[in-house]
Amino acid sequence: MGASNPMASLFGKSPFKSIQEHMRVVLECAKMTSPLMQALTDSDDVLIDKYRQAITDLELEADNIKHALRARLPKSLLMPVDRRDLLEILDLQDNIADTTQDIAELMVDRSMSIPEVMKKPILNLVERSIDTCAQAAKTIEALDELVQVGFSGREADRVMELVAELNKIETETDRLEVAAVRTLFAHEGELKPVSVVFWYRLIEWIAALSDYAEKIGNRLRLLVAR
């Protein structure tokens, strides 16, 4: 690891720990999508509502961390990272939690049932989207160390490797999204038109978790490249 950045000690209480704390809660929120979808495939309304509430609670916890961080984030120039970059990362993380809540609320509000033919494509997409979020969380865990070494050296190289793997997983998620949509359209004649519309939206939202995760990694890559 490279030498510590002596400037890092001048910035007061580090906001990077809060960014990491926020991402940990966001990841737990995204992970709830898996048991939620499994409950849907099992037609278990009690568990669906249980996991929806868990997602709501985690999204609220993430919001509280976000608001507290925004309130104390320094506005001075004595920051090793531009304030706008941190806020963008925070917003991308928050989008994951918000989208997870949207998924849960849609499933409950619409009282959705999953067609048998859609179970495997949807569950595969959910699991890989969560994998993408987990990989993004790994990159965020390295953020404070990156600051300490001035975004250079072996730590920077390790983050670039993590981001490269993140991009790879996201590409796989794109393929799974396409497969799920194709399966939906191949069997749309067996479903009510309005159900097709809402399942298409749900597929988009599940895949969006992966999109936001990739954007987090890409933002860190830009910070390293500067």
VEXKE-344753 format. One record per residue (C-alpha): residue number from 0; residue in one letter; y, x, z. Coordinates in nm, 4 decimals, padded with zeros to 6 digits. Layout:
BEGIN
R_NUM_A_Y_X_Z
...
END
This chain:
BEGIN
R_0_M_00.0000_00.0000_00.0000
R_1_G_00.3487_00.1240_-00.0797
R_2_A_00.6175_00.2104_00.1706
R_3_S_00.7769_-00.0697_00.3658
R_4_N_01.1070_-00.2032_00.2431
R_5_P_01.3618_-00.1197_00.5179
R_6_M_01.5876_-00.3993_00.3959
R_7_A_01.3274_-00.6641_00.4850
R_8_S_01.4150_-00.6365_00.8564
R_9_L_01.7767_-00.7324_00.7879
R_10_F_01.7083_-01.0852_00.6718
R_11_G_01.6418_-01.2477_01.0078
R_12_K_01.3522_-01.4874_01.0498
R_13_S_01.1499_-01.4641_00.7321
R_14_P_01.1250_-01.7809_00.5227
R_15_F_00.8117_-01.6466_00.3558
R_16_K_00.5882_-01.7375_00.6502
R_17_S_00.7093_-02.0950_00.6203
R_18_I_00.6386_-02.0951_00.2466
R_19_Q_00.2849_-01.9819_00.3279
R_20_E_00.2473_-02.2394_00.6049
R_21_H_00.3645_-02.5092_00.3650
R_22_M_00.1143_-02.4013_00.1004
R_23_R_-00.1726_-02.4088_00.3501
R_24_V_-00.0960_-02.7711_00.4337
R_25_V_-00.0511_-02.8533_00.0645
R_26_L_-00.3910_-02.7028_-00.0120
R_27_E_-00.5573_-02.9088_00.2620
R_28_C_-00.3910_-03.2146_00.1119
R_29_A_-00.5206_-03.1333_-00.2370
R_30_K_-00.8704_-03.0686_-00.0996
R_31_M_-00.8806_-03.4271_00.0276
R_32_T_-00.8959_-03.5391_-00.3355
R_33_S_-01.2616_-03.4365_-00.3455
R_34_P_-01.3985_-03.6583_-00.0643
R_35_L_-01.1590_-03.9314_-00.1748
R_36_M_-01.3080_-03.9326_-00.5245
R_37_Q_-01.6597_-03.9122_-00.3856
R_38_A_-01.5859_-04.2186_-00.1737
R_39_L_-01.4721_-04.3939_-00.4892
R_40_T_-01.7934_-04.3079_-00.6719
R_41_D_-01.9843_-04.4449_-00.3711
R_42_S_-01.7682_-04.7615_-00.3666
R_43_D_-01.6942_-04.6970_00.0014
R_44_D_-01.3629_-04.8737_00.0706
R_45_V_-01.3582_-04.7668_00.4365
R_46_L_-01.3795_-04.3976_00.3459
R_47_I_-01.1325_-04.4388_00.0607
R_48_D_-00.8746_-04.5724_00.3059
R_49_K_-00.9629_-04.3015_00.5594
R_50_Y_-00.8989_-04.0211_00.3109
R_51_R_-00.5887_-04.1906_00.1748
R_52_Q_-00.4455_-04.1903_00.5275
R_53_A_-00.5441_-03.8264_00.5757
R_54_I_-00.3610_-03.7383_00.2539
R_55_T_-00.0555_-03.9349_00.3657
R_56_D_-00.0504_-03.7513_00.6998
R_57_L_-00.0824_-03.4098_00.5341
R_58_E_00.1862_-03.4914_00.2772
R_59_L_00.4195_-03.5887_00.5633
R_60_E_00.3398_-03.2643_00.7460
R_61_A_00.4179_-03.0683_00.4291
R_62_D_00.7455_-03.2586_00.3919
R_63_N_00.8475_-03.1725_00.7487
R_64_I_00.7856_-02.8028_00.6855
R_65_K_00.9769_-02.8251_00.3575
R_66_H_01.2811_-02.9932_00.5141
R_67_A_01.2886_-02.7478_00.8058
R_68_L_01.2712_-02.4506_00.5698
R_69_R_01.5446_-02.5839_00.3429
R_70_A_01.7687_-02.6393_00.6446
R_71_R_01.7433_-02.2792_00.7636
R_72_L_01.7017_-02.0926_00.4352
R_73_P_01.9795_-01.8315_00.4225
R_74_K_02.2479_-01.8856_00.1621
R_75_S_02.3779_-01.5306_00.1803
R_76_L_02.2955_-01.2579_-00.0683
R_77_L_02.0974_-01.0675_00.1965
R_78_M_01.7662_-01.1957_00.0623
R_79_P_01.4962_-00.9862_-00.1048
R_80_V_01.4190_-01.2874_-00.3234
R_81_D_01.6707_-01.5188_-00.4854
R_82_R_01.7070_-01.8391_-00.2848
R_83_R_01.6564_-02.0427_-00.6039
R_84_D_01.3212_-01.8743_-00.6651
R_85_L_01.1998_-01.9647_-00.3178
R_86_L_01.3172_-02.3233_-00.3574
R_87_E_01.1410_-02.3484_-00.6926
R_88_I_00.8146_-02.2239_-00.5416
R_89_L_00.8581_-02.4681_-00.2536
R_90_D_00.9176_-02.7574_-00.4928
R_91_L_00.6111_-02.6684_-00.7012
R_92_Q_00.3984_-02.6614_-00.3874
R_93_D_00.5474_-02.9921_-00.2795
R_94_N_00.4639_-03.1448_-00.6165
R_95_I_00.0952_-03.0791_-00.5471
R_96_A_00.1089_-03.2757_-00.2217
R_97_D_00.3164_-03.5535_-00.3774
R_98_T_00.0796_-03.5882_-00.6733
R_99_T_-00.2224_-03.5942_-00.4428
R_100_Q_-00.0612_-03.8818_-00.2552
R_101_D_00.0126_-04.0588_-00.5845
R_102_I_-00.3567_-04.0310_-00.6765
R_103_A_-00.4658_-04.1775_-00.3433
R_104_E_-00.2124_-04.4597_-00.3504
R_105_L_-00.3046_-04.5585_-00.7053
R_106_M_-00.6736_-04.5736_-00.6177
R_107_V_-00.6043_-04.8002_-00.3192
R_108_D_-00.3312_-05.0170_-00.4723
R_109_R_-00.5327_-05.0811_-00.7873
R_110_S_-00.8645_-05.1180_-00.5992
R_111_M_-01.0099_-04.8979_-00.8710
R_112_S_-01.3799_-04.8608_-00.9414
R_113_I_-01.5130_-04.5690_-01.1407
R_114_P_-01.7318_-04.6360_-01.4461
R_115_E_-02.0696_-04.4637_-01.4208
R_116_V_-02.0055_-04.2615_-01.7360
R_117_M_-01.6819_-04.1242_-01.5889
R_118_K_-01.8205_-04.0016_-01.2561
R_119_K_-01.9325_-03.6544_-01.3586
R_120_P_-01.6274_-03.5699_-01.5778
R_121_I_-01.3870_-03.6865_-01.3064
R_122_L_-01.5623_-03.5073_-01.0208
R_123_N_-01.5798_-03.1858_-01.2257
R_124_L_-01.2083_-03.2093_-01.3006
R_125_V_-01.1225_-03.2733_-00.9359
R_126_E_-01.3210_-02.9733_-00.8097
R_127_R_-01.1737_-02.7322_-01.0628
R_128_S_-00.8208_-02.8571_-01.0011
R_129_I_-00.8724_-02.7887_-00.6306
R_130_D_-01.0010_-02.4410_-00.7206
R_131_T_-00.6749_-02.3786_-00.9050
R_132_C_-00.4719_-02.4849_-00.6018
R_133_A_-00.6821_-02.2592_-00.3798
R_134_Q_-00.6179_-01.9650_-00.6115
R_135_A_-00.2446_-02.0374_-00.6051
R_136_A_-00.2630_-02.0352_-00.2249
R_137_K_-00.4154_-01.6854_-00.2392
R_138_T_-00.1154_-01.5612_-00.4358
R_139_I_00.1259_-01.7189_-00.1876
R_140_E_-00.0550_-01.5505_00.1042
R_141_A_00.0477_-01.2186_-00.0512
R_142_L_00.4167_-01.3109_-00.0727
R_143_D_00.5342_-01.1599_00.2562
R_144_E_00.3483_-00.8349_00.1852
R_145_L_00.5058_-00.8225_-00.1589
R_146_V_00.8476_-00.8394_00.0054
R_147_Q_00.7566_-00.5569_00.2434
R_148_V_00.6634_-00.3237_-00.0430
R_149_G_00.9533_-00.4258_-00.2643
R_150_F_00.7339_-00.6118_-00.5176
R_151_S_00.5686_-00.2917_-00.6347
R_152_G_00.2624_-00.0745_-00.5870
R_153_R_-00.0966_-00.1796_-00.5305
R_154_E_-00.0003_-00.5080_-00.3663
R_155_A_00.1918_-00.6094_-00.6773
R_156_D_-00.1063_-00.5121_-00.8937
R_157_R_-00.3357_-00.7234_-00.6756
R_158_V_-00.1079_-01.0253_-00.7103
R_159_M_-00.1029_-00.9854_-01.0877
R_160_E_-00.4833_-00.9899_-01.0826
R_161_L_-00.4827_-01.3039_-00.8689
R_162_V_-00.2421_-01.4714_-01.1094
R_163_A_-00.4550_-01.3719_-01.4089
R_164_E_-00.7571_-01.5362_-01.2440
R_165_L_-00.5414_-01.8404_-01.1651
R_166_N_-00.4489_-01.8743_-01.5331
R_167_K_-00.8168_-01.8496_-01.6270
R_168_I_-00.9166_-02.1285_-01.3870
R_169_E_-00.6299_-02.3469_-01.5084
R_170_T_-00.7483_-02.3049_-01.8689
R_171_E_-01.0929_-02.4261_-01.7609
R_172_T_-00.9267_-02.7241_-01.5941
R_173_D_-00.7510_-02.8058_-01.9218
R_174_R_-01.0896_-02.8185_-02.0943
R_175_L_-01.2279_-03.0492_-01.8261
R_176_E_-00.9244_-03.2761_-01.8628
R_177_V_-00.9852_-03.3013_-02.2369
R_178_A_-01.3532_-03.3762_-02.1757
R_179_A_-01.2675_-03.6518_-01.9269
R_180_V_-01.0169_-03.8116_-02.1643
R_181_R_-01.2621_-03.7996_-02.4535
R_182_T_-01.5288_-03.9650_-02.2404
R_183_L_-01.2816_-04.2339_-02.1369
R_184_F_-01.1795_-04.3096_-02.4950
R_185_A_-01.5391_-04.3021_-02.6149
R_186_H_-01.6186_-04.5855_-02.3751
R_187_E_-01.2867_-04.7691_-02.3678
R_188_G_-01.4451_-05.0710_-02.5378
R_189_E_-01.6555_-05.1217_-02.2248
R_190_L_-01.3489_-05.1332_-01.9998
R_191_K_-01.0527_-05.3630_-01.9575
R_192_P_-00.7504_-05.2237_-02.1463
R_193_V_-00.5435_-05.2012_-01.8285
R_194_S_-00.8238_-05.0024_-01.6618
R_195_V_-00.8181_-04.7529_-01.9480
R_196_V_-00.4441_-04.7061_-01.8981
R_197_F_-00.4758_-04.6417_-01.5272
R_198_W_-00.7747_-04.4095_-01.5619
R_199_Y_-00.5852_-04.2094_-01.8218
R_200_R_-00.2946_-04.1808_-01.5758
R_201_L_-00.5298_-04.0769_-01.2957
R_202_I_-00.6846_-03.8050_-01.5128
R_203_E_-00.3364_-03.6761_-01.5946
R_204_W_-00.2394_-03.6634_-01.2274
R_205_I_-00.5571_-03.4810_-01.1250
R_206_A_-00.4977_-03.2225_-01.3977
R_207_A_-00.1324_-03.1971_-01.2910
R_208_L_-00.2452_-03.0448_-00.9599
R_209_S_-00.3754_-02.7507_-01.1617
R_210_D_-00.0602_-02.7339_-01.3738
R_211_Y_00.1644_-02.7056_-01.0682
R_212_A_-00.0653_-02.4424_-00.9182
R_213_E_-00.0444_-02.2331_-01.2342
R_214_K_00.3350_-02.2579_-01.2315
R_215_I_00.3378_-02.1195_-00.8765
R_216_G_00.1429_-01.8168_-00.9937
R_217_N_00.3651_-01.7699_-01.2958
R_218_R_00.6740_-01.7780_-01.0743
R_219_L_00.5286_-01.5003_-00.8580
R_220_R_00.4447_-01.3019_-01.1702
R_221_L_00.8113_-01.3192_-01.2728
R_222_L_00.9201_-01.1977_-00.9289
R_223_V_00.6872_-00.8977_-00.9594
R_224_A_00.8045_-00.8237_-01.3138
R_225_R_01.1745_-00.8059_-01.2189
END
